Amino acid sequence: MKISTMLSYAGGFRAAAAQVAEMEKAGLDLVWVAEAYGMDSPSLMGYLAALTERVEIGSAILPIYTRTPTLIAMTAAGVDVLSDGRFNLGLGSSGPQVIEGWHGVPFDAPLGRTREIIDICRKVWAREAPLEHHGQNYDMPLPAGQGTGLGKALKIIGRPVRPRIPVWIASLGEKNVAMTAEIADGWIPMLYVPEKAHLVWGDALAAGSAKRDPSLEPLQITTGGMVAIGEGDEIRDLRNLARPMVALYVGGMGAKGRNFYNDVVRRYGYEELAEKIQDLYLDGKKSEAEALIPEDLLESMSLCGPESYVAERIAAFKAAGVTHLQVAPMPTGDQTATDIVAKVKEMIG
């Protein structure tokens, strides 16, 4: 099992990047960089590539609607060059609120687009022939009757460092997870409870794996949660800091009937609570929604407690098939985030 983390730059990107460089020395294997509707992640990843030497760098996520497939491929190849082959391309559909609200692009055919984009990216990186792709969502070059008619099949000019860059998909719905298990190198789930994950995604993962190309390595999985190591209620109570985030996703990320995060929590066995949380959140009663997040759900998605307890949680994630334990370090006392990464690295062995 490897260790990954999500870059947190609420307090400033340069400071967060410097912290990643320190975590690298302590054994951090992979850092994910989000985009959403903040700073564009490729710029930040390029900076990280220059600041680090060993840690892998991943996009989590590049939304599939915000760039052409070939630009996604070019961007991935560019960051891979800057990092000497340390890049991981994390893709996802994001959601209608961001895609239609921020980017002004219709949110349509997420599965079909994802499948085509990955196929196009792999063709671009392999550089075996000028790019030709004619699918339901993308046409390269444009066919006769569209555009000027002057388009031609091209190869990427620079030779990528690797002909195959790892592609990860952030997915939650059954069809999307099945596709992830079929074609991706890695999977980025959210709200992951290792003891119950099979109830939500087991069938979808099995269905996708049955169609998986034998040339692909086994599917990698990155997920985890908040990590705080120590004694006493103060350590355990730190997981309550996740309440606003969980309430946002379960309650506010999507409309009624179109919230995959809410669906996941329902399938964990919290049907009534999930509905109440969503109703309260959509009514603007965010604090009340946060208060309803079950304590045991927060506990099962985190690693907060004495060292022996954290070791048990690490073992649970590993037993569930997680290959990259994603940690959100919560230092207390004289601890640093780097100390926590070092300790988790030691515990993983």
C-alpha positions in Angstrom: 0.0 0.0 0.0 1.2 3.5 -0.9 0.4 6.9 0.7 -1.4 9.7 -1.2 -2.8 13.0 -0.1 -4.9 15.8 -1.6 -3.2 19.1 -1.9 -4.8 21.6 0.4 -4.0 25.2 -0.4 -6.7 27.0 1.5 -3.9 28.8 3.3 -1.8 29.5 0.2 -0.6 27.3 -2.7 3.1 28.0 -2.3 3.0 27.0 1.4 1.1 23.8 0.6 3.5 22.9 -2.2 6.4 23.4 0.2 4.7 21.1 2.7 4.3 18.4 -0.1 8.1 18.6 -0.7 8.6 17.9 3.0 6.1 15.1 3.0 7.9 13.6 0.0 11.0 13.2 2.2 8.8 11.4 4.8 7.5 8.8 2.2 4.5 10.4 0.5 4.0 8.5 -2.8 1.4 10.6 -4.6 -0.2 14.0 -4.3 -3.5 14.8 -5.9 -4.4 18.3 -7.1 -8.0 19.4 -7.4 -9.4 22.0 -9.8 -13.2 22.4 -9.3 -13.8 26.1 -9.9 -10.6 27.3 -8.3 -7.1 27.6 -9.8 -6.5 25.5 -12.9 -4.7 22.3 -11.7 -2.1 21.9 -14.5 -0.4 25.2 -13.5 -0.2 24.1 -9.9 1.0 20.6 -10.9 3.8 22.1 -13.1 5.0 24.0 -10.1 4.9 20.9 -7.9 6.9 19.0 -10.5 9.6 21.6 -10.3 9.6 21.6 -6.5 9.7 17.8 -6.0 11.9 14.9 -7.2 10.1 11.6 -6.4 6.5 12.0 -5.4 3.9 11.2 -8.1 1.6 14.0 -9.1 -2.1 13.5 -10.1 -5.0 15.6 -11.2 -8.1 14.9 -9.1 -9.8 15.8 -11.1 -9.6 17.3 -14.6 -13.3 17.7 -15.6 -13.9 16.0 -18.9 -16.1 18.9 -20.2 -13.6 21.7 -19.8 -11.0 20.8 -22.4 -10.9 19.0 -25.7 -9.7 15.4 -25.5 -6.5 16.2 -27.3 -5.8 19.1 -25.0 -6.3 16.8 -22.0 -3.8 14.4 -23.7 -1.3 17.3 -24.4 -1.6 18.6 -20.8 -1.0 15.1 -19.4 2.0 14.7 -21.6 3.3 18.1 -20.6 3.1 17.5 -16.9 4.6 14.1 -17.4 7.6 15.7 -19.1 8.1 18.3 -16.4 7.9 15.5 -13.7 10.1 13.0 -15.5 7.3 10.5 -15.8 5.6 11.0 -12.4 2.1 12.2 -13.6 -1.2 10.4 -13.1 -4.2 11.7 -15.1 -7.3 11.8 -12.9 -10.5 12.4 -14.8 -14.1 12.9 -13.8 -17.4 14.4 -14.9 -17.7 16.9 -12.0 -21.4 17.9 -11.9 -24.0 20.0 -13.6 -23.7 22.8 -11.1 -20.0 23.4 -12.0 -20.1 22.3 -15.7 -23.2 24.2 -16.7 -23.0 27.0 -14.1 -19.3 27.8 -14.2 -18.2 26.6 -17.6 -21.5 27.1 -19.5 -21.2 23.7 -21.2 -24.0 21.2 -21.3 -23.6 18.2 -18.9 -24.3 15.3 -21.2 -23.1 11.8 -22.0 -20.5 11.6 -19.1 -19.8 7.9 -19.6 -19.5 8.0 -23.3 -17.3 11.1 -23.2 -15.0 9.6 -20.6 -14.6 6.3 -22.6 -13.8 8.2 -25.8 -11.4 10.7 -24.1 -9.4 7.9 -22.6 -9.2 6.1 -25.9 -8.1 9.4 -27.6 -5.5 10.1 -24.9 -3.9 6.7 -25.2 -3.7 7.1 -29.0 -2.1 10.5 -28.7 0.6 9.2 -26.2 1.3 6.1 -28.1 2.1 8.2 -31.2 1.7 5.1 -33.5 -0.2 7.0 -36.2 -1.8 10.4 -36.9 -4.9 10.7 -34.7 -8.1 9.4 -36.1 -11.1 9.1 -33.9 -14.8 9.0 -34.9 -17.1 8.4 -32.0 -20.5 9.6 -30.9 -19.1 12.6 -29.0 -15.8 13.5 -30.7 -14.6 13.5 -34.3 -10.9 14.0 -35.2 -10.4 15.2 -37.9 -13.9 16.7 -38.5 -15.7 14.8 -41.3 -16.7 16.3 -44.6 -19.5 18.8 -44.3 -18.3 20.1 -40.9 -16.0 23.0 -40.5 -13.8 24.2 -43.4 -12.9 20.7 -44.6 -9.2 21.5 -44.1 -8.7 19.4 -41.0 -6.0 16.7 -41.1 -4.9 13.9 -38.9 -1.9 14.8 -36.8 0.5 13.4 -34.3 1.6 15.2 -31.2 4.8 17.0 -32.0 6.8 16.3 -28.9 7.5 12.7 -28.0 5.8 11.9 -24.6 8.1 10.6 -21.8 5.8 7.5 -21.6 3.5 6.0 -24.3 1.0 5.1 -21.5 0.2 7.5 -18.7 -1.9 6.1 -15.8 -5.5 7.2 -16.0 -7.7 7.3 -13.0 -11.5 7.9 -13.0 -13.4 9.5 -10.1 -16.7 7.6 -10.2 -19.6 6.6 -7.9 -22.5 5.5 -10.0 -22.7 1.8 -10.9 -22.3 2.2 -14.7 -19.5 4.6 -14.2 -17.7 2.4 -11.7 -18.1 -0.6 -14.0 -16.6 1.4 -16.8 -13.7 2.4 -14.5 -13.0 -1.2 -13.6 -13.1 -2.1 -17.3 -10.8 0.6 -18.8 -9.0 2.7 -16.2 -5.7 2.2 -14.4 -7.1 3.5 -11.2 -10.3 4.5 -9.3 -11.0 7.5 -7.1 -14.1 7.0 -5.0 -15.4 9.3 -2.3 -17.3 8.7 1.0 -15.6 5.3 1.1 -16.3 2.9 4.0 -14.0 -0.1 3.6 -16.2 -2.5 5.5 -19.3 -1.6 3.4 -17.8 -0.6 0.0 -18.6 -4.0 -1.5 -22.3 -3.4 -0.8 -22.3 -0.3 -2.9 -19.8 -1.1 -5.6 -19.0 -4.8 -5.5 -21.2 -5.9 -8.4 -20.2 -2.9 -10.6 -16.5 -3.6 -10.0 -16.9 -7.3 -10.7 -18.9 -6.5 -13.9 -16.2 -4.1 -15.2 -13.3 -6.4 -14.2 -14.8 -9.2 -16.2 -14.4 -7.1 -19.4 -11.0 -5.7 -18.5 -8.2 -5.9 -21.0 -5.7 -8.5 -19.8 -2.9 -6.1 -20.8 -4.0 -3.7 -18.0 -2.6 -4.1 -14.5 -5.0 -4.7 -11.6 -7.2 -1.7 -10.8 -5.6 0.7 -8.3 -7.8 2.5 -5.7 -7.0 5.7 -3.9 -9.2 6.7 -0.9 -8.9 7.2 2.8 -9.7 10.0 5.2 -8.6 12.3 8.0 -5.7 11.0 10.0 -5.0 12.0 13.7 -2.8 9.9 15.9 -3.0 10.2 19.7 -5.0 9.5 22.8 -8.2 11.1 24.2 -11.4 12.5 23.0 -9.7 15.5 21.4 -8.2 13.2 18.7 -11.4 11.3 18.0 -13.4 14.6 17.9 -11.3 15.9 15.1 -13.2 13.8 12.7 -16.2 16.1 13.3 -14.4 18.6 11.2 -15.4 16.6 8.2 -19.1 17.2 8.9 -19.4 20.3 6.7 -17.8 18.5 3.7 -19.9 15.4 4.1 -23.1 17.4 4.5 -22.2 19.4 1.4 -21.8 16.3 -0.8 -24.6 14.3 0.7 -27.0 17.2 0.9 -26.0 19.8 -1.7 -24.1 18.2 -4.6 -27.0 17.6 -6.9 -30.7 17.9 -7.0 -33.2 15.4 -5.6 -32.8 12.1 -7.4 -29.5 13.3 -9.0 -27.0 13.1 -6.2 -24.6 10.1 -6.4 -23.1 11.0 -3.0 -26.5 10.8 -1.4 -27.1 7.5 -3.1 -23.9 6.1 -1.7 -24.9 7.0 1.9 -28.3 5.5 1.4 -26.8 2.2 0.2 -24.7 2.2 3.4 -27.9 1.9 5.3 -28.7 5.5 6.1 -31.7 6.0 3.8 -33.9 8.1 6.2 -30.9 10.2 7.4 -29.7 10.8 3.8 -33.1 12.1 2.8 -33.3 14.4 5.8 -29.8 15.7 5.3 -30.6 16.6 1.7 -33.9 18.2 2.5 -32.3 20.4 5.2 -29.3 21.3 3.1 -31.4 22.3 0.1 -33.6 24.4 2.4 -30.5 26.3 3.5 -30.3 24.7 6.9 -26.7 23.7 6.6 -25.9 23.5 10.3 -28.9 21.2 11.0 -27.8 19.0 8.1 -24.3 18.8 9.4 -25.6 17.7 12.8 -27.4 14.8 11.3 -24.3 13.2 9.8 -23.9 9.9 11.7 -21.0 9.7 14.1 -20.3 6.1 13.0 -20.2 7.1 9.3 -17.6 9.8 10.1 -15.6 7.3 12.1 -15.6 4.6 9.5 -14.3 7.0 6.8 -11.4 8.3 8.9 -8.4 7.2 10.9 -8.4 9.1 14.1 -7.4 7.6 17.5 -4.5 5.8 19.2 -1.8 4.3 17.1 -3.2 0.8 17.5 -6.6 2.0 16.3 -5.2 3.8 13.3 -3.3 0.6 12.4 -6.6 -1.3 12.5 -8.2 1.3 10.1 -5.2 1.1 7.8 -5.7 -2.7 7.7 -9.4 -2.3 6.9 -8.7 -0.1 3.9 -6.0 -2.5 2.7 -8.3 -5.5 3.1 -10.9 -3.7 1.0 -8.4 -3.4 -1.9 -7.2 0.1 -1.4 -3.7 0.5 -3.0 -3.1 4.2 -2.2 -4.2 5.2 1.3 -5.3 8.9 1.0 -4.4 10.7 4.2 -5.6 14.2 5.3 -3.1 14.8 8.2 -4.5 16.5 11.3 -1.5 17.2 13.5 -1.9 18.0 17.2 0.5 19.2 19.9 4.0 19.4 18.4 3.2 17.1 15.5 3.4 18.2 11.9 1.7 16.9 8.9 5.0 15.4 7.8 5.3 13.5 11.1 1.9 11.9 10.5 2.9 10.9 7.0 6.1 9.4 8.3 4.2 7.5 11.0 1.6 6.1 8.6 4.4 5.0 6.2 6.0 3.2 9.1 2.7 1.5 10.1 2.1 0.4 6.5 5.5 -1.2 6.5 
